[in-house]
Amino acid sequence: MKALVYEGPNQYCLKDVPRPEITDPYDVIGRVTLGAICTSDIHTVRGELENVHYPKTMGHECCLEVVEVGSKIIHVEPGDLCILNPGVACGKCLACKLGIIVACKNGGVYGSRGPLEGCHAEYVKIPYAHHKNALIKIPEGLTEEDVILIPDMFATAWYGLKNADFKEGQTLAVIGVGPVGLSACLLAKKAFGAKMVIAVDILQNRVEMALNEGIADFAFNPNKDDVVKAIQEKTGGLGVDVVLETPGLEETMAMSVASVRPSGVVSTIAVFGEPLVFMPLLDMILRNIQLKMGIQKSEGLEEMLEWIKEGKIDTRFMLTHRAPLNDIENGYKIFGDHEDGCVKWLITPYEGKL
């Protein structure tokens, strides 16, 4: 089959690899029907994430059609359309018992940390497929495009808001409105009852998207605006109750601290490209600011799928680009370099021969 294989920093290409096979009674094999590129995929192929071994097939965001199941799988069958959970938990190791799926020593994240091959391919193998949310059937009446962002982008945004203990009626600034940041704006505005949502990004098309979609009340660009001053003005000089930070950079962390009110919360859901980031710790101490961080735990999936069915939230506005697996290397470049207004690059099945 064809797959995008990471072979070392800045070395990746579409090539032939063996099609996965059932090796355990709890395995499932799926044919990828729709994939997506994640910012963490870009960090990986650029060599910015530690402990990612190669060669490795990339990708952890996809929907699939079940084509083969192990002998002990009873909840899905060939022909079922499912969403793939980006993380796999064996359920037995210490990390799993602590609820830290991405650190599972037998699973981890597809195409990233751990032994799993990814889904930027024609087929993908799902181990431990009997565990809850390993595979999520696409609800009747919904398409892959409706739901593909839920297990990673929206589950990450959900975690960032919940980790900050965000409450109805509070104010929120989202620093960095890529796919996860836009997801956070959408959830806060449409489902969590935010009083005010402020979107911040250096890419003008993204802050305009947040405004045009009605998921932000105000939007600022650090290249044009004094963001901290603008946020203070919109909040009566106090600052927002919660800042959700997504880039994981020294300047965005400092901006987050300066934008939050005393006793507020800075919640970062960044995948940090640098292992050490300077923080204004004295200011945080003197103003009793809490810093929350962590990685999502596949929570909120059922609620968000129901909201999509009800029409309460619609995620499709972020799906700006689409091309077959044949063109995935170009997708990595355009998405990774923020070209052509790309917010999310979708991957449709491979077509014909290279």
PyMOL commands that set and color helices and strands:
alter all, ss='L'
color gray80, all
select helices_A, chain A and resi 39-45+94-97+101-103+144-147+150-163+179-190+204-212+227-234+250-259+281-286+301-310+316-318+325-336
alter helices_A, ss='H'
color red, helices_A
select strands_A, chain A and resi 2-8+11-16+28-36+56-57+61-69+81-84+87-88+108-109+123-126+135-137+171-175+196-200+218-220+240-245+260-268+290-293+321-324+345-348
alter strands_A, ss='S'
color yellow, strands_A
deselect
rebuild
show_as cartoon
